[in-house]
Amino acid sequence: MPSPLTPRQILERLVAFPTVSRETNLPLVDWVEEFLNDCGITAHRVWNEERTKASLYAHVGPETPGGVVLSGHTDVVPVEGQDWTSDPWTVTERDGRLYGRGTCDMKGFDALALAAMALAQEQGVKRPLQLALSYDEEVGCLGAPAMIEEMARRLPKAAAVIVGEPSRMRVVTGHKGGGGYLCRVKGVEVHSSILHRGVNAVMAAARLIDWANRKNAESAAATPTPLAALFDPPWTSVHVGTISGGTAGNITAGSCRFDVGFRAVPGETVEDWAAAFEAEARALEVELKAIRPEAAIELGRLFAYPPLRPEPQGAAEALARRLTGDNGEAVVSYGTEAGQFQAAGYSAVVCGPGDIAQAHQPDEYLEVSEFEAGWSFMQRLVRDLAA
């Protein structure tokens, strides 16, 4: 049956769900499942271990291989501490822009994908169209792997995956891989006048952070490979974004916590960089324990996802270029679930409406023209699958 809602109306419904990664996404999943059911489409859930979140996938068309997957994520980043001029959970149009949390990253694409599924069901397609909506992408692409595994097992294999992260509808054929740790340094508190008898966790953490600085400097000075040279920056970066620790200025810090993340260019692996960081941490820990045996460094792995490598004559790239007319060369330094699909044996690209510069910002917005271009893309895709 025809879709009961327009793409814009679907977007308004999706944005109204405050699906910040720390919260459940189940009210949104419930709504999407009901929407698809009203269109005559059966959806399937893939739960997290606690059953507080779920990914969702669906299939329209014949039970044959060679179709297309439209991949998006349902979670968004927080709005606390940001200065919004309108309600972030309500789509507000001003000056040709659709404001709201997730309009750009990436509920705009999700809305278009849902509308495309309804259109494909209504008009009929000779090759399948599949939908994949994940959870916890914003905190390390955590939800997609189990969903991809189940789709590969239960659905006919698609020829192409289009991950609709904001690219201004350019065809992005490569992105960096990513990984991260939460690091806890356990020190020993003493008066700072006898600091040599204790272990200052903050100062020890600073040594690991300086390792990141040195590695960035070494990588920046090296000649990049031809593939790495496509990226900005053209090397694997190591970043520390948060740090906390210590009790007072005259006490050696008893604890320090910080995060460290890697964005690895294709051709290098997050695992190799993680191994190098772990070796540095273990060597430092030996030094600290020689001073006080109770000192320690704990490393908690947060996430890891693979890069997207450009595919020579890839099916996804060929399809996206045919539908967009974009023949430019584009890679990005942010990560997506496209690398996870590719690692599972799918051909994948990134192509979606919006500008990544607007993602995660206060007053996040999606240009109306970009949203309309995305809908034109979806209509061409459905016609292509029906031909």
C-alpha positions as CSV (number, residue, x, y, z in Angstrom):
1,M,0.0,0.0,0.0
2,P,1.2,3.6,-0.5
3,S,3.3,5.2,2.3
4,P,1.1,6.9,4.8
5,L,3.6,9.7,5.3
6,T,5.9,11.9,3.2
7,P,9.6,11.8,3.7
8,R,9.4,15.2,5.5
9,Q,6.7,13.8,7.9
10,I,8.8,10.7,8.5
11,L,11.8,12.9,9.4
12,E,9.6,14.9,11.9
13,R,8.6,11.7,13.6
14,L,12.2,10.4,13.8
15,V,13.7,13.6,15.2
16,A,11.0,13.7,17.9
17,F,12.6,10.6,19.5
18,P,15.5,11.7,21.7
19,T,17.6,8.7,20.8
20,V,20.9,9.9,22.4
21,S,23.3,6.9,22.5
22,R,23.1,6.6,26.3
23,E,19.4,6.1,26.2
24,T,17.2,3.4,24.7
25,N,16.2,3.7,21.0
26,L,13.2,1.3,21.4
27,P,10.4,3.9,21.1
28,L,11.8,4.9,17.7
29,V,12.3,1.2,16.7
30,D,8.7,0.5,17.7
31,W,7.5,3.4,15.5
32,V,9.6,2.3,12.5
33,E,8.4,-1.3,12.8
34,E,4.8,0.0,12.8
35,F,5.4,2.2,9.8
36,L,6.9,-0.6,7.8
37,N,4.1,-3.0,8.8
38,D,1.5,-0.4,7.6
39,C,3.3,-0.5,4.3
40,G,3.2,-4.3,4.2
41,I,6.9,-4.8,5.1
42,T,8.1,-7.1,7.8
43,A,10.9,-5.8,10.0
44,H,13.3,-7.9,12.1
45,R,15.1,-6.8,15.3
46,V,18.6,-7.5,16.5
47,W,18.8,-6.8,20.2
48,N,21.7,-5.7,22.4
49,E,22.6,-8.0,25.3
50,E,20.5,-6.0,27.8
51,R,17.5,-5.8,25.4
52,T,17.4,-2.1,25.9
53,K,18.2,-1.3,22.3
54,A,17.8,-2.9,18.9
55,S,18.9,-2.6,15.3
56,L,16.3,-3.2,12.7
57,Y,16.4,-4.6,9.1
58,A,13.9,-5.3,6.4
59,H,13.6,-6.6,2.9
60,V,11.4,-5.6,-0.1
61,G,11.2,-7.4,-3.4
62,P,12.1,-10.9,-4.6
63,E,14.1,-13.3,-2.5
64,T,17.1,-13.1,-4.8
65,P,20.6,-11.7,-4.5
66,G,21.9,-8.6,-6.2
67,G,19.9,-5.9,-4.4
68,V,20.8,-2.8,-2.5
69,V,21.1,-2.0,1.3
70,L,20.3,1.4,2.6
71,S,22.2,1.7,5.9
72,G,21.7,4.3,8.7
73,H,21.9,4.6,12.4
74,T,19.2,5.6,14.9
75,D,21.3,7.2,17.7
76,V,22.3,10.9,18.0
77,V,24.7,12.8,20.2
78,P,23.6,14.8,23.3
79,V,22.3,18.4,23.2
80,E,23.3,19.3,26.8
81,G,25.5,22.3,27.1
82,Q,24.8,23.4,23.6
83,D,23.0,26.7,22.8
84,W,20.1,25.9,20.6
85,T,17.7,28.6,19.2
86,S,14.9,26.1,18.7
87,D,13.7,22.8,20.2
88,P,16.3,20.2,19.1
89,W,13.6,17.5,19.1
90,T,11.3,19.3,16.7
91,V,12.1,19.8,13.1
92,T,12.0,23.6,12.5
93,E,12.4,25.1,9.0
94,R,14.2,28.4,8.7
95,D,15.8,30.0,5.7
96,G,15.8,26.8,3.6
97,R,17.2,24.7,6.4
98,L,15.7,21.9,8.6
99,Y,16.9,22.3,12.1
100,G,16.9,19.6,14.7
101,R,19.1,17.0,16.4
102,G,19.9,14.3,13.9
103,T,18.4,16.0,10.8
104,C,21.9,15.9,9.3
105,D,23.4,13.0,11.2
106,M,21.6,11.0,10.1
107,K,17.8,10.8,10.5
108,G,17.5,12.8,7.3
109,F,18.8,9.8,5.4
110,D,16.9,7.4,7.6
111,A,13.6,9.1,6.7
112,L,14.5,8.9,3.0
113,A,15.4,5.3,3.3
114,L,12.1,4.5,5.0
115,A,10.2,6.4,2.3
116,A,12.1,4.5,-0.4
117,M,11.2,1.2,1.2
118,A,7.6,2.1,1.1
119,L,7.9,3.3,-2.5
120,A,9.6,0.0,-3.5
121,Q,6.9,-2.0,-1.9
122,E,4.2,0.0,-3.6
123,Q,5.7,0.0,-7.1
124,G,7.4,-3.3,-7.1
125,V,11.0,-4.1,-7.7
126,K,12.8,-6.8,-9.6
127,R,15.9,-6.6,-7.4
128,P,15.6,-6.3,-3.6
129,L,15.8,-3.2,-1.5
130,Q,16.9,-3.7,2.0
131,L,17.0,-1.5,5.1
132,A,19.5,-1.6,7.9
133,L,19.1,0.7,10.9
134,S,21.6,0.3,13.8
135,Y,22.1,1.6,17.3
136,D,25.2,3.0,19.1
137,E,27.0,4.2,15.9
138,E,27.9,7.4,17.6
139,V,29.8,5.7,20.4
140,G,32.0,3.4,18.2
141,C,29.8,1.6,15.6
142,L,28.9,-0.9,18.2
143,G,25.5,-2.0,17.1
144,A,26.0,-2.8,13.4
145,P,28.2,-6.0,13.4
146,A,25.5,-8.3,14.9
147,M,22.9,-6.8,12.5
148,I,25.2,-7.3,9.5
149,E,25.9,-10.9,10.5
150,E,22.2,-11.7,10.8
151,M,21.4,-10.0,7.5
152,A,24.1,-12.0,5.7
153,R,22.7,-15.2,7.2
154,R,19.0,-14.5,6.7
155,L,18.7,-12.3,3.6
156,P,19.7,-12.7,0.0
157,K,23.2,-11.1,-0.4
158,A,23.0,-7.5,-1.6
159,A,25.3,-6.3,-4.4
160,A,25.7,-2.9,-2.9
161,V,25.4,-1.0,0.4
162,I,24.9,2.7,0.6
163,V,25.6,4.1,4.0
164,G,23.9,7.5,4.1
165,E,26.2,9.5,6.4
166,P,26.3,13.2,5.4
167,S,28.5,13.6,2.3
168,R,26.5,16.3,0.4
169,M,25.4,13.4,-1.9
170,R,29.0,12.9,-3.0
171,V,30.2,9.3,-3.5
172,V,32.7,8.6,-0.7
173,T,34.7,5.5,-1.4
174,G,37.1,5.5,1.6
175,H,37.3,6.4,5.2
176,K,39.6,5.8,8.1
177,G,39.2,3.0,10.7
178,G,38.9,3.8,14.3
179,G,39.5,2.5,17.8
180,G,39.7,3.8,21.3
181,Y,40.5,3.1,25.0
182,L,39.5,4.4,28.4
183,C,42.8,4.5,30.3
184,R,42.9,4.5,34.1
185,V,46.2,5.2,35.9
186,K,46.3,4.2,39.5
187,G,48.9,6.2,41.5
188,V,49.9,6.5,45.1
189,E,49.1,9.6,47.1
190,V,51.8,11.3,49.2
191,H,52.5,14.9,50.1
192,S,54.0,16.6,47.0
193,S,57.1,17.6,48.9
194,I,58.1,13.9,48.9
195,L,56.6,13.1,45.5
196,H,59.4,10.6,44.9
197,R,57.9,8.2,47.4
198,G,54.6,8.1,45.7
199,V,53.3,7.8,42.1
200,N,51.6,10.8,40.5
201,A,48.9,9.3,38.2
202,V,48.4,12.6,36.4
203,M,52.1,12.9,35.5
204,A,52.2,9.3,34.4
205,A,49.2,9.8,32.2
206,A,50.9,12.8,30.7
207,R,53.7,10.5,29.5
208,L,51.2,8.4,27.6
209,I,49.5,11.5,26.2
210,D,52.9,12.7,25.1
211,W,53.4,9.4,23.3
212,A,50.4,10.4,21.3
213,N,51.9,13.8,20.5
214,R,55.2,12.2,19.4
215,K,53.5,9.6,17.2
216,N,51.4,12.3,15.5
217,A,54.5,14.3,14.8
218,E,56.3,11.3,13.4
219,S,53.4,10.4,11.2
220,A,52.9,13.9,10.0
221,A,56.6,14.1,9.0
222,A,56.6,10.8,7.1
223,T,55.8,10.5,3.4
224,P,52.3,9.1,3.1
225,T,51.4,6.2,0.8
226,P,49.4,7.1,-2.3
227,L,46.2,5.9,-0.6
228,A,46.9,7.7,2.6
229,A,47.6,10.9,0.7
230,L,43.9,11.1,-0.2
231,F,43.0,11.8,3.4
232,D,43.1,14.9,5.5
233,P,45.3,14.5,7.5
234,P,47.1,11.9,5.3
235,W,48.3,9.9,8.3
236,T,46.9,7.9,11.3
237,S,46.0,10.3,14.1
238,V,46.1,9.7,17.8
239,H,43.8,11.9,19.9
240,V,43.1,12.4,23.6
241,G,39.8,14.3,24.2
242,T,39.1,14.1,28.0
243,I,41.2,13.8,31.1
244,S,40.4,14.0,34.9
245,G,42.3,13.2,38.0
246,G,44.0,14.3,41.2
247,T,42.8,15.6,44.5
248,A,44.8,18.8,45.4
249,G,47.8,20.7,44.2
250,N,50.0,19.5,47.0
251,I,49.1,15.7,46.8
252,T,50.5,13.3,44.2
253,A,47.4,12.3,42.1
254,G,46.0,8.9,43.2
255,S,44.1,8.4,40.0
256,C,43.8,9.7,36.5
257,R,41.4,8.8,33.7
258,F,41.7,9.8,30.0
259,D,40.5,8.5,26.7
260,V,42.7,7.9,23.6
261,G,41.5,7.2,20.1
262,F,43.0,6.2,16.8
263,R,41.9,7.1,13.2
264,A,43.8,4.8,11.0
265,V,44.3,5.4,7.3
266,P,43.6,2.3,5.1
267,G,46.7,0.3,4.8
268,E,47.3,0.6,8.5
269,T,45.3,-1.2,11.2
270,V,43.8,0.0,14.4
271,E,45.0,-3.3,15.9
272,D,48.6,-2.5,15.2
273,W,48.3,1.0,16.7
274,A,46.4,-0.4,19.7
275,A,49.2,-2.9,20.2
276,A,51.8,-0.1,20.1
277,F,49.9,1.9,22.7
278,E,49.4,-1.1,24.9
279,A,53.2,-1.8,24.8
280,E,54.0,1.8,25.8
281,A,51.5,1.5,28.7
282,R,52.9,-1.8,29.9
283,A,56.5,-0.4,29.8
284,L,55.4,2.6,31.8
285,E,53.5,0.4,34.3
286,V,56.7,-1.5,35.0
287,E,58.5,1.8,35.9
288,L,55.6,2.8,38.2
289,K,55.5,-0.5,40.0
290,A,59.2,-0.3,40.6
291,I,58.4,2.8,42.8
292,R,55.2,1.5,44.4
293,P,53.9,-2.0,43.5
294,E,50.3,-1.0,44.0
295,A,50.5,1.4,41.1
296,A,48.9,0.2,37.9
297,I,47.6,1.2,34.4
298,E,44.3,-0.3,33.3
299,L,43.2,-0.1,29.6
300,G,39.6,-0.6,28.7
301,R,38.9,-1.1,25.0
302,L,36.0,1.1,24.0
303,F,35.5,0.3,20.3
304,A,37.1,-0.6,17.1
305,Y,35.9,-0.4,13.5
306,P,37.6,-1.1,10.2
307,P,38.4,1.4,7.5
308,L,36.5,1.6,4.2
309,R,38.9,0.8,1.4
310,P,38.3,2.1,-2.2
311,E,37.1,-0.9,-4.2
312,P,38.5,-1.2,-7.8
313,Q,35.4,-1.4,-10.0
314,G,33.2,-1.8,-6.9
315,A,29.5,-2.4,-7.5
316,A,28.4,0.1,-4.8
317,E,30.5,2.9,-6.3
318,A,29.3,2.2,-9.8
319,L,25.7,2.3,-8.6
320,A,26.1,5.5,-6.6
321,R,27.9,7.2,-9.4
322,R,25.2,6.3,-11.9
323,L,22.5,7.6,-9.6
324,T,24.2,10.8,-8.6
325,G,26.3,11.7,-11.6
326,D,29.2,12.3,-9.3
327,N,32.6,11.2,-10.7
328,G,34.8,13.0,-8.3
329,E,37.3,11.4,-5.9
330,A,36.2,11.7,-2.2
331,V,37.4,10.1,1.0
332,V,36.7,11.2,4.6
333,S,38.5,11.0,7.9
334,Y,35.4,10.2,10.0
335,G,34.3,6.6,10.4
336,T,31.1,4.9,9.4
337,E,29.5,1.4,9.3
338,A,30.5,1.1,5.6
339,G,33.8,-0.4,6.7
340,Q,32.0,-3.0,8.7
341,F,29.8,-4.0,5.8
342,Q,32.8,-4.2,3.6
343,A,34.6,-6.4,6.1
344,A,31.6,-8.7,6.0
345,G,32.0,-9.1,2.2
346,Y,29.7,-6.4,0.9
347,S,30.5,-3.7,-1.6
348,A,30.0,-0.4,0.1
349,V,30.1,3.4,-0.3
350,V,29.1,6.4,1.8
351,C,26.5,8.8,0.1
352,G,24.0,10.8,1.9
353,P,22.5,14.3,2.3
354,G,23.9,17.0,4.6
355,D,27.3,18.3,5.5
356,I,29.4,16.6,8.2
357,A,30.4,20.0,9.4
358,Q,26.8,20.4,10.8
359,A,26.9,17.0,12.6
360,H,26.9,17.2,16.4
361,Q,26.6,21.0,16.4
362,P,24.1,23.2,18.2
363,D,21.4,24.1,15.7
364,E,22.3,21.1,13.6
365,Y,20.6,21.4,10.3
366,L,20.0,19.8,6.9
367,E,19.5,22.0,3.8
368,V,16.0,21.5,2.3
369,S,17.7,21.3,-1.1
370,E,19.9,18.4,0.2
371,F,16.9,16.6,1.6
372,E,15.1,17.0,-1.8
373,A,18.2,15.8,-3.6
374,G,18.3,12.7,-1.4
375,W,14.7,12.0,-2.2
376,S,15.4,12.3,-5.9
377,F,18.3,9.8,-5.4
378,M,15.9,7.4,-3.7
379,Q,13.3,7.6,-6.5
380,R,16.0,6.9,-9.1
381,L,17.2,4.0,-7.1
382,V,13.8,2.4,-6.9
383,R,13.3,2.9,-10.6
384,D,16.7,1.3,-11.2
385,L,15.7,-1.7,-9.1
386,A,12.4,-2.0,-10.9
387,A,14.0,-1.9,-14.4
